[in-house]
């Protein structure tokens, strides 16, 4: 059985960013991979927000919310690969 690897997006998130797929392609032979959009984990609606606005939302409770959500979704032992705010 392969170890489970969680890949967390950067602060821009996205359902399936092209650059994330490159990591999945390189790592899927060794890991069972689950990708998470950090914006969704933090319940941040980024429509019409600047990078600094998104960053501020993460710093003002969004990170805590994302961690709480992730802990509720993932109960077992996992490895985590995060980018930027992820």
OpenMM code with the backbone's topology and positions (N, CA, C; nanometers):
from openmm import Vec3, app, unit

residues = "UNK UNK UNK UNK UNK UNK UNK UNK UNK UNK UNK UNK UNK UNK UNK UNK UNK UNK UNK UNK UNK UNK UNK UNK UNK UNK UNK UNK UNK UNK UNK UNK UNK UNK UNK UNK UNK UNK UNK UNK UNK UNK UNK UNK UNK UNK UNK UNK UNK UNK UNK UNK UNK UNK UNK UNK UNK UNK UNK UNK UNK UNK UNK UNK UNK UNK UNK UNK UNK UNK UNK UNK UNK UNK UNK UNK UNK UNK UNK UNK UNK UNK UNK UNK UNK UNK".split()
positions = [
    Vec3(0.0838, -0.1193, 0.0000),
    Vec3(0.0000, 0.0000, 0.0000),
    Vec3(0.0880, 0.1254, 0.0000),
    Vec3(0.0564, 0.2190, -0.0879),
    Vec3(0.1326, 0.3424, -0.0986),
    Vec3(0.0973, 0.4377, 0.0155),
    Vec3(0.1956, 0.5158, 0.0623),
    Vec3(0.1642, 0.6191, 0.1611),
    Vec3(0.0746, 0.7256, 0.0979),
    Vec3(-0.0061, 0.7882, 0.1804),
    Vec3(-0.0988, 0.8913, 0.1335),
    Vec3(-0.0293, 1.0271, 0.1398),
    Vec3(-0.0356, 1.1024, 0.0282),
    Vec3(0.0236, 1.2351, 0.0182),
    Vec3(-0.0854, 1.3366, -0.0129),
    Vec3(-0.0965, 1.4387, 0.0707),
    Vec3(-0.1886, 1.5483, 0.0449),
    Vec3(-0.1106, 1.6613, -0.0186),
    Vec3(-0.1615, 1.7121, -0.1289),
    Vec3(-0.1017, 1.8292, -0.1924),
    Vec3(-0.1980, 1.9445, -0.1715),
    Vec3(-0.1479, 2.0503, -0.1067),
    Vec3(-0.2288, 2.1687, -0.0785),
    Vec3(-0.1890, 2.2802, -0.1742),
    Vec3(-0.2879, 2.3449, -0.2306),
    Vec3(-0.2620, 2.4505, -0.3282),
    Vec3(-0.1934, 2.5711, -0.2648),
    Vec3(-0.1531, 2.6631, -0.3506),
    Vec3(-0.1050, 2.7921, -0.3026),
    Vec3(-0.2269, 2.8786, -0.2699),
    Vec3(-0.2065, 3.0055, -0.2415),
    Vec3(-0.3197, 3.0874, -0.1994),
    Vec3(-0.4177, 3.1197, -0.3115),
    Vec3(-0.3855, 3.0866, -0.4347),
    Vec3(-0.4789, 3.1082, -0.5448),
    Vec3(-0.5742, 2.9905, -0.5639),
    Vec3(-0.5398, 2.8767, -0.5089),
    Vec3(-0.6275, 2.7601, -0.5153),
    Vec3(-0.6542, 2.7151, -0.6572),
    Vec3(-0.7742, 2.6701, -0.6791),
    Vec3(-0.8164, 2.6214, -0.8091),
    Vec3(-0.8503, 2.4743, -0.8036),
    Vec3(-0.9443, 2.4341, -0.8881),
    Vec3(-0.9902, 2.2954, -0.8875),
    Vec3(-0.8839, 2.1978, -0.9353),
    Vec3(-0.8109, 2.2337, -1.0374),
    Vec3(-0.7066, 2.1438, -1.0873),
    Vec3(-0.6034, 2.2254, -1.1653),
    Vec3(-0.5258, 2.3084, -1.0954),
    Vec3(-0.4282, 2.3903, -1.1656),
    Vec3(-0.3293, 2.3031, -1.2433),
    Vec3(-0.2915, 2.3504, -1.3594),
    Vec3(-0.2011, 2.2744, -1.4462),
    Vec3(-0.0689, 2.2424, -1.3761),
    Vec3(-0.0169, 2.3366, -1.3010),
    Vec3(0.1131, 2.3141, -1.2352),
    Vec3(0.1038, 2.2053, -1.1287),
    Vec3(-0.0107, 2.1890, -1.0663),
    Vec3(-0.0284, 2.0819, -0.9666),
    Vec3(-0.0209, 1.9462, -1.0357),
    Vec3(-0.0768, 1.9372, -1.1549),
    Vec3(-0.0765, 1.8098, -1.2278),
    Vec3(0.0664, 1.7615, -1.2535),
    Vec3(0.1585, 1.8530, -1.2713),
    Vec3(0.2985, 1.8136, -1.2910),
    Vec3(0.3530, 1.7422, -1.1672),
    Vec3(0.3177, 1.7902, -1.0496),
    Vec3(0.3595, 1.7228, -0.9257),
    Vec3(0.2926, 1.5868, -0.9134),
    Vec3(0.1649, 1.5809, -0.9448),
    Vec3(0.0921, 1.4541, -0.9371),
    Vec3(0.1554, 1.3522, -1.0306),
    Vec3(0.1847, 1.3934, -1.1528),
    Vec3(0.2457, 1.3022, -1.2505),
    Vec3(0.3796, 1.2467, -1.2003),
    Vec3(0.4572, 1.3300, -1.1319),
    Vec3(0.5877, 1.2869, -1.0820),
    Vec3(0.5788, 1.1982, -0.9577),
    Vec3(0.4750, 1.2179, -0.8787),
    Vec3(0.4696, 1.1524, -0.7481),
    Vec3(0.3703, 1.0367, -0.7375),
    Vec3(0.2790, 1.0237, -0.8340),
    Vec3(0.1717, 0.9252, -0.8193),
    Vec3(0.2201, 0.7803, -0.8212),
    Vec3(0.3384, 0.7545, -0.8747),
    Vec3(0.3884, 0.6169, -0.8755),
    Vec3(0.4301, 0.5738, -0.7350),
    Vec3(0.4555, 0.6718, -0.6476),
    Vec3(0.5059, 0.6421, -0.5138),
    Vec3(0.4032, 0.6686, -0.4025),
    Vec3(0.3017, 0.7511, -0.4327),
    Vec3(0.2050, 0.7927, -0.3315),
    Vec3(0.0619, 0.7816, -0.3825),
    Vec3(-0.0292, 0.7628, -0.2887),
    Vec3(-0.1715, 0.7836, -0.3154),
    Vec3(-0.1934, 0.9324, -0.2893),
    Vec3(-0.2344, 1.0072, -0.3915),
    Vec3(-0.2371, 1.1533, -0.3823),
    Vec3(-0.3796, 1.2066, -0.3730),
    Vec3(-0.3957, 1.3029, -0.2835),
    Vec3(-0.5202, 1.3789, -0.2718),
    Vec3(-0.4839, 1.5264, -0.2790),
    Vec3(-0.5461, 1.5986, -0.3711),
    Vec3(-0.5221, 1.7420, -0.3857),
    Vec3(-0.6324, 1.8181, -0.3130),
    Vec3(-0.5957, 1.9249, -0.2433),
    Vec3(-0.6917, 2.0132, -0.1782),
    Vec3(-0.6656, 2.1574, -0.2175),
    Vec3(-0.7719, 2.2282, -0.2474),
    Vec3(-0.7704, 2.3707, -0.2751),
    Vec3(-0.7785, 2.4425, -0.1399),
    Vec3(-0.6753, 2.5165, -0.1027),
    Vec3(-0.6740, 2.5807, 0.0285),
    Vec3(-0.7828, 2.6865, 0.0432),
    Vec3(-0.8225, 2.7493, -0.0662),
    Vec3(-0.9323, 2.8464, -0.0583),
    Vec3(-1.0611, 2.7779, -0.0136),
    Vec3(-1.0859, 2.6596, -0.0673),
    Vec3(-1.2063, 2.5852, -0.0275),
    Vec3(-1.1951, 2.5362, 0.1162),
    Vec3(-1.0773, 2.4876, 0.1551),
    Vec3(-1.0593, 2.4429, 0.2932),
    Vec3(-1.0858, 2.5563, 0.3910),
    Vec3(-1.0470, 2.6786, 0.3539),
    Vec3(-1.0619, 2.7948, 0.4415),
    Vec3(-1.1950, 2.8662, 0.4233),
    Vec3(-1.2778, 2.8188, 0.3299),
    Vec3(-1.4065, 2.8834, 0.2982),
    Vec3(-1.3883, 3.0296, 0.2585),
    Vec3(-1.2902, 3.0540, 0.1731),
    Vec3(-1.2627, 3.1891, 0.1233),
    Vec3(-1.3124, 3.1989, -0.0202),
    Vec3(-1.4007, 3.2954, -0.0450),
    Vec3(-1.4477, 3.3231, -0.1799),
    Vec3(-1.3550, 3.4292, -0.2384),
    Vec3(-1.2727, 3.3897, -0.3336),
    Vec3(-1.1687, 3.4794, -0.3854),
    Vec3(-1.2126, 3.5630, -0.5053),
    Vec3(-1.3387, 3.5524, -0.5451),
    Vec3(-1.3876, 3.6281, -0.6605),
    Vec3(-1.3716, 3.7779, -0.6326),
    Vec3(-1.3082, 3.8460, -0.7243),
    Vec3(-1.2853, 3.9908, -0.7176),
    Vec3(-1.1964, 4.0344, -0.6015),
    Vec3(-1.1162, 3.9450, -0.5483),
    Vec3(-1.0238, 3.9820, -0.4415),
    Vec3(-0.8814, 3.9882, -0.4954),
    Vec3(-0.8053, 4.0819, -0.4439),
    Vec3(-0.6636, 4.0913, -0.4816),
    Vec3(-0.5842, 3.9882, -0.4018),
    Vec3(-0.4606, 3.9685, -0.4425),
    Vec3(-0.3734, 3.8757, -0.3708),
    Vec3(-0.3606, 3.9160, -0.2245),
    Vec3(-0.3450, 4.0455, -0.1991),
    Vec3(-0.3303, 4.0903, -0.0598),
    Vec3(-0.4586, 4.0699, 0.0202),
    Vec3(-0.5743, 4.0827, -0.0436),
    Vec3(-0.7013, 4.0564, 0.0256),
    Vec3(-0.7148, 3.9085, 0.0615),
    Vec3(-0.6774, 3.8221, -0.0315),
    Vec3(-0.6825, 3.6776, -0.0055),
    Vec3(-0.5854, 3.6434, 0.1075),
    Vec3(-0.4656, 3.6966, 0.1000),
    Vec3(-0.3647, 3.6713, 0.2025),
    Vec3(-0.4156, 3.7167, 0.3395),
    Vec3(-0.4761, 3.8341, 0.3457),
    Vec3(-0.5296, 3.8858, 0.4721),
    Vec3(-0.6377, 3.7942, 0.5282),
    Vec3(-0.7225, 3.7396, 0.4409),
    Vec3(-0.8269, 3.6486, 0.4889),
    Vec3(-0.7663, 3.5210, 0.5466),
    Vec3(-0.6606, 3.4719, 0.4859),
    Vec3(-0.5931, 3.3548, 0.5413),
    Vec3(-0.5353, 3.3868, 0.6792),
    Vec3(-0.4729, 3.5038, 0.6930),
    Vec3(-0.4107, 3.5406, 0.8196),
    Vec3(-0.5123, 3.5726, 0.9284),
    Vec3(-0.6315, 3.6124, 0.8900),
    Vec3(-0.7361, 3.6497, 0.9861),
    Vec3(-0.8381, 3.5383, 1.0049),
    Vec3(-0.7889, 3.4180, 1.0286),
    Vec3(-0.8780, 3.3060, 1.0588),
    Vec3(-0.8861, 3.1996, 0.9518),
    Vec3(-0.8459, 3.2315, 0.8311),
    Vec3(-0.8551, 3.1353, 0.7218),
    Vec3(-0.7641, 3.0149, 0.7386),
    Vec3(-0.6436, 3.0371, 0.7890),
    Vec3(-0.5510, 2.9252, 0.8100),
    Vec3(-0.6079, 2.8304, 0.9145),
    Vec3(-0.6578, 2.8868, 1.0236),
    Vec3(-0.7174, 2.8025, 1.1283),
    Vec3(-0.8359, 2.7229, 1.0747),
    Vec3(-0.9191, 2.7874, 0.9943),
    Vec3(-1.0350, 2.7203, 0.9353),
    Vec3(-0.9900, 2.6088, 0.8409),
    Vec3(-0.8882, 2.6353, 0.7597),
    Vec3(-0.8377, 2.5349, 0.6651),
    Vec3(-0.7819, 2.4140, 0.7397),
    Vec3(-0.7071, 2.4382, 0.8459),
    Vec3(-0.6509, 2.3283, 0.9249),
    Vec3(-0.7631, 2.2466, 0.9881),
    Vec3(-0.8608, 2.3135, 1.0451),
    Vec3(-0.9745, 2.2444, 1.1065),
    Vec3(-1.0484, 2.1584, 1.0041),
    Vec3(-1.0738, 2.2142, 0.8873),
    Vec3(-1.1431, 2.1406, 0.7808),
    Vec3(-1.0618, 2.0194, 0.7376),
    Vec3(-0.9329, 2.0388, 0.7186),
    Vec3(-0.8451, 1.9299, 0.6756),
    Vec3(-0.8403, 1.8184, 0.7808),
    Vec3(-0.8330, 1.8551, 0.9068),
    Vec3(-0.8316, 1.7544, 1.0133),
    Vec3(-0.9623, 1.6757, 1.0191),
    Vec3(-1.0726, 1.7398, 0.9838),
    Vec3(-1.2011, 1.6699, 0.9785),
    Vec3(-1.2104, 1.5762, 0.8576),
    Vec3(-1.1425, 1.6113, 0.7493),
    Vec3(-1.1453, 1.5297, 0.6277),
    Vec3(-1.0471, 1.4131, 0.6321),
    Vec3(-0.9350, 1.4334, 0.6966),
    Vec3(-0.8266, 1.3346, 0.6961),
    Vec3(-0.8028, 1.2826, 0.8374),
    Vec3(-0.8395, 1.1602, 0.8615),
    Vec3(-0.8277, 1.1030, 0.9964),
    Vec3(-0.7029, 1.0167, 1.0143),
    Vec3(-0.6460, 0.9691, 0.9059),
    Vec3(-0.5307, 0.8805, 0.9152),
    Vec3(-0.3993, 0.9525, 0.9019),
    Vec3(-0.2922, 0.8730, 0.9039),
    Vec3(-0.1575, 0.9274, 0.8880),
    Vec3(-0.1361, 0.9649, 0.7417),
    Vec3(-0.0866, 1.0877, 0.7198),
    Vec3(-0.0640, 1.1381, 0.5845),
    Vec3(0.0656, 1.2186, 0.5809),
    Vec3(0.1174, 1.2353, 0.4633),
    Vec3(0.2257, 1.3290, 0.4360),
    Vec3(0.1621, 1.4497, 0.3674),
    Vec3(0.2186, 1.5665, 0.3873),
    Vec3(0.1593, 1.6873, 0.3309),
    Vec3(0.2649, 1.7654, 0.2533),
    Vec3(0.2278, 1.8086, 0.1322),
    Vec3(0.3106, 1.8955, 0.0494),
    Vec3(0.2285, 2.0205, 0.0226),
    Vec3(0.2730, 2.1335, 0.0774),
    Vec3(0.1986, 2.2581, 0.0614),
    Vec3(0.2818, 2.3627, -0.0091),
    Vec3(0.2137, 2.4565, -0.0711),
    Vec3(0.2782, 2.5640, -0.1450),
    Vec3(0.2257, 2.6977, -0.0948),
    Vec3(0.3168, 2.7923, -0.0748),
    Vec3(0.2814, 2.9256, -0.0307),
    Vec3(0.1973, 2.9147, 0.0953),
    Vec3(0.0741, 2.9560, 0.0916),
    Vec3(-0.0123, 2.9532, 0.2101),
    Vec3(-0.0494, 2.8088, 0.2456),
    Vec3(-0.0424, 2.7158, 0.1489),
    Vec3(-0.0749, 2.5749, 0.1746),
    Vec3(0.0240, 2.5142, 0.2677),
] * unit.nanometer
topology = app.Topology()
chain = topology.addChain("A")
for resn in residues:
    res = topology.addResidue(resn, chain)
    for name in ("N", "CA", "C"):
        topology.addAtom(name, app.Element.getBySymbol(name[0]), res)
